[in-house]
Amino acid sequence: MEKTQPRILFLHGALGTSADLDPLIAVFRERGFEALSFNFSGHGVDATLPAEFRIDHFARDLEAFLKTKGLTDIPVFGYSMGGYVALYHRANYEDSPIRQIFTYGTKFNWSPKAVQKELPMLVPEHLEEKFPHFVEALKAKHGENWRQILFATAHMMQNLERLDGLTKEDVSDLELPVTLILGDQDRMVTTEETQLSASWLRHGCVKIISHSKHELERSNLREIAETVIGDLD
C-alpha cells in the first residue's frame, strides 16, 4: 500500500503573506511533505482590507480554510502571529481539526508596556526614515495598502490583550502537543514569556533554534524544519 503523503499547514505572521514561508516550506517539501498555506484577510497586494484586524477575525479565516479544504487531523506551523492564531483557534473552536501546533517567534506578552515597545516599528514615517528597505518589502507584499496594514496591525496589538488575548485558562485545557520554537537571537520575544506560556500548556515544550533571529529570513530554516519534523506525533 502506498504511504500517504504527510500534510502540514503554515500560517504567516503580522505584516506578512504566505510567500514569506516559501523558503521554509521548500525544506518540508524536500522531506516529502504536502505543505499548505494561505493569506489572512487584508494581507497581500490584491487584498481587501477588513474593517479591523483581530486575532478572532484571522481565526475565522483559518476556520474557513480548514473547512474549504476539508482538512482533518492537521498539524499547523504558525510563524509569529500565525502561531497565536492557531492556538486561539484550537482554544475557541470545539471541532478544531488541528492536532498539533508548532509556533516560531510567537509573542505572548501583549501588556501595554510590551505593546508600546513595538509600536515605533508600525509608524510609516519612522520606517521610511530609518528602515527604507523594510518599507520597500512592505510595498512589494501589500502594494498601496502598506500604510493601512501598519495602522491596522498597530490597532490590533493595542487591543489584543483586552479583546483576544490568550489566558492561562484558555490554553490550560488544550489536549494536544504544542511546541513553542524561538530563535536564540530573537529580540522581540523573550525566552521568559515563551517558557511561561509553555508552562500553562498540558503538553507544551520550548525549543531554541541556534543562530536565529525573529525574522524567518534570518533564521536557521533547516534546524526549524528538523525540529518540527522530529516532534511530529
C-alpha distance (Angstrom), angle and dihedral (degrees) to the residues before:
residue distance angle dihedral
M1 . . .
E2 3.80 . .
K3 3.79 113.5 .
T4 3.82 114.9 -115.9
Q5 3.79 114.2 -113.2
P6 3.82 108.6 -113.7
R7 3.81 116.3 -118.5
I8 3.79 132.0 -149.1
L9 3.81 130.7 178.0
F10 3.81 121.0 -139.8
L11 3.82 124.2 -154.6
H12 3.80 121.7 -163.5
G13 3.79 128.9 -135.6
A14 3.79 136.3 -112.1
L15 3.83 115.6 -62.4
G16 3.81 88.4 13.8
T17 3.77 142.7 95.6
S18 3.77 134.9 -140.4
A19 3.82 88.6 -93.8
D20 3.82 88.6 72.5
L21 3.79 87.4 69.4
D22 3.81 96.0 51.8
P23 3.84 96.3 97.7
L24 3.83 90.6 51.3
I25 3.80 92.1 42.9
A26 3.81 88.9 53.5
V27 3.82 89.6 60.8
F28 3.80 90.8 52.4
R29 3.79 91.8 48.5
E30 3.81 88.8 52.7
R31 3.80 86.0 58.2
G32 3.79 92.7 52.5
F33 3.79 101.0 -97.3
E34 3.78 127.6 142.1
A35 3.80 102.5 -134.3
L36 3.80 122.5 -160.0
S37 3.81 129.8 -168.9
F38 3.79 142.3 158.6
N39 3.81 141.0 -178.7
F40 3.79 121.2 -97.3
S41 3.81 116.1 -124.5
G42 3.80 113.8 -72.2
H43 3.81 94.3 18.3
G44 3.79 122.0 114.7
V45 3.80 137.2 40.4
D46 3.81 96.7 -76.1
A47 3.80 97.5 34.8
T48 3.79 123.9 128.0
L49 3.77 111.0 -131.8
P50 3.82 114.6 -123.0
A51 3.80 120.6 -134.5
E52 3.79 88.8 -93.9
F53 3.79 141.1 -12.7
R54 3.81 113.7 -105.7
I55 3.78 132.9 163.5
D56 3.80 85.7 -132.2
H57 3.80 90.4 55.6
F58 3.80 92.2 49.8
A59 3.81 89.6 48.3
R60 3.81 87.0 57.1
D61 3.81 88.7 51.8
L62 3.80 87.6 53.4
E63 3.80 91.6 47.8
A64 3.81 90.8 51.8
F65 3.81 91.9 49.2
L66 3.80 92.9 48.6
K67 3.80 91.9 50.6
T68 3.81 95.5 42.7
K69 3.80 91.2 52.0
G70 3.80 92.7 40.7
L71 3.80 90.7 -128.1
T72 3.78 118.6 178.2
D73 3.78 132.2 174.1
I74 3.81 90.7 9.2
P75 3.82 127.9 165.7
V76 3.81 115.0 -139.6
F77 3.80 131.5 -152.0
G78 3.79 112.7 -161.8
Y79 3.77 123.1 -170.8
S80 3.81 113.9 -148.4
M81 3.83 106.1 -50.8
G82 3.80 89.2 14.7
G83 3.78 90.4 65.0
Y84 3.79 90.9 51.2
V85 3.81 90.6 50.9
A86 3.82 91.3 50.7
L87 3.80 92.2 52.2
Y88 3.80 91.7 44.6
H89 3.81 90.6 51.6
R90 3.80 93.3 49.0
A91 3.81 90.9 48.2
N92 3.81 95.5 47.9
Y93 3.80 106.2 34.6
E94 3.79 112.9 69.4
D95 3.79 92.8 -161.4
S96 3.81 95.6 44.4
P97 3.82 108.0 150.4
I98 3.81 92.1 -153.0
R99 3.82 106.9 121.3
Q100 3.81 100.7 176.5
I101 3.80 134.9 14.7
F102 3.79 131.5 -153.1
T103 3.79 120.0 -176.0
Y104 3.78 129.2 -170.6
G105 3.79 121.3 -162.0
T106 3.81 93.2 -12.0
K107 3.79 113.1 165.5
F108 3.80 117.4 -143.2
N109 3.81 102.0 173.6
W110 3.81 106.9 85.3
S111 3.79 98.1 158.8
P112 3.84 115.7 144.6
K113 3.80 89.8 -102.8
A114 3.80 92.6 52.1
V115 3.81 91.9 46.5
Q116 3.81 93.0 50.6
K117 3.79 88.8 56.9
E118 3.81 91.4 57.3
L119 3.81 100.4 41.2
P120 3.85 98.1 84.0
M121 3.81 88.7 65.1
L122 3.81 88.4 59.4
V123 3.83 96.9 55.1
P124 3.84 109.7 101.2
E125 3.81 95.2 -150.5
H126 3.81 92.3 50.5
L127 3.79 91.5 49.9
E128 3.80 93.5 46.9
E129 3.80 90.1 53.7
K130 3.80 100.8 39.4
F131 3.82 105.9 22.9
P132 3.83 109.9 27.9
H133 3.82 92.6 157.7
F134 3.80 90.0 57.1
V135 3.80 89.6 51.3
E136 3.79 90.4 52.6
A137 3.80 89.4 51.1
L138 3.82 90.2 51.3
K139 3.79 90.8 50.1
A140 3.80 90.4 51.0
K141 3.81 90.9 51.6
H142 3.79 100.5 39.8
G143 3.80 108.0 17.2
E144 3.80 115.5 -156.0
N145 3.82 91.0 -7.2
W146 3.79 94.6 69.0
R147 3.81 94.6 104.8
Q148 3.80 92.9 46.4
I149 3.81 89.2 49.7
L150 3.80 89.6 56.4
F151 3.82 93.2 48.2
A152 3.82 92.9 46.3
T153 3.80 92.2 48.2
A154 3.81 92.0 48.7
H155 3.81 89.9 51.2
M156 3.81 90.6 49.3
M157 3.80 92.5 50.6
Q158 3.80 92.5 48.7
N159 3.79 91.3 53.5
L160 3.81 101.3 31.4
E161 3.79 98.4 97.6
R162 3.83 92.0 47.7
L163 3.82 98.1 43.4
D164 3.79 110.3 24.7
G165 3.78 106.9 5.5
L166 3.79 115.9 144.3
T167 3.79 111.5 -124.3
K168 3.78 131.7 -162.7
E169 3.80 88.0 -103.4
D170 3.82 91.6 52.5
V171 3.78 95.1 57.2
S172 3.80 105.2 26.3
D173 3.81 92.7 83.2
L174 3.80 96.3 48.7
E175 3.79 109.0 125.4
L176 3.79 100.0 -158.2
P177 3.81 137.0 85.4
V178 3.81 113.9 -93.1
T179 3.80 122.4 -171.8
L180 3.80 115.1 -166.6
I181 3.80 107.4 -158.1
L182 3.79 122.1 -164.7
G183 3.78 134.5 -179.1
D184 3.79 114.1 -120.8
Q185 3.83 89.9 -128.7
D186 3.82 98.3 44.0
R187 3.81 108.8 139.4
M188 3.81 96.5 -178.2
V189 3.80 100.5 52.4
T190 3.79 121.9 46.2
T191 3.77 126.4 -141.8
E192 3.82 88.2 -130.2
E193 3.82 95.8 59.0
T194 3.81 90.5 44.4
Q195 3.79 93.2 50.5
L196 3.80 91.0 46.3
S197 3.80 91.4 53.7
A198 3.81 90.7 46.8
S199 3.81 89.5 53.2
W200 3.81 89.7 58.0
L201 3.80 91.6 56.5
R202 3.78 121.7 86.0
H203 3.79 91.1 -142.6
G204 3.79 103.3 21.8
C205 3.78 131.8 133.4
V206 3.80 138.5 170.1
K207 3.80 124.8 -129.5
I208 3.81 123.4 -171.0
I209 3.80 120.8 -147.6
S210 3.80 117.7 -148.9
H211 3.81 125.0 -124.5
S212 3.81 91.1 7.4
K213 3.80 135.0 132.2
H214 3.79 129.8 -164.4
E215 3.79 93.5 -90.8
L216 3.80 113.4 82.4
E217 3.79 91.5 -139.0
R218 3.80 88.1 59.6
S219 3.78 95.6 46.6
N220 3.78 136.7 93.0
L221 3.79 97.1 -101.3
R222 3.79 96.0 -178.7
E223 3.79 92.1 53.2
I224 3.81 89.9 48.1
A225 3.82 90.2 50.7
E226 3.79 93.7 46.9
T227 3.82 90.3 48.7
V228 3.81 91.7 52.6
I229 3.80 95.1 43.3
G230 3.80 91.3 47.3
D231 3.81 91.6 51.8
L232 3.81 97.6 45.3
D233 3.80 108.3 118.6
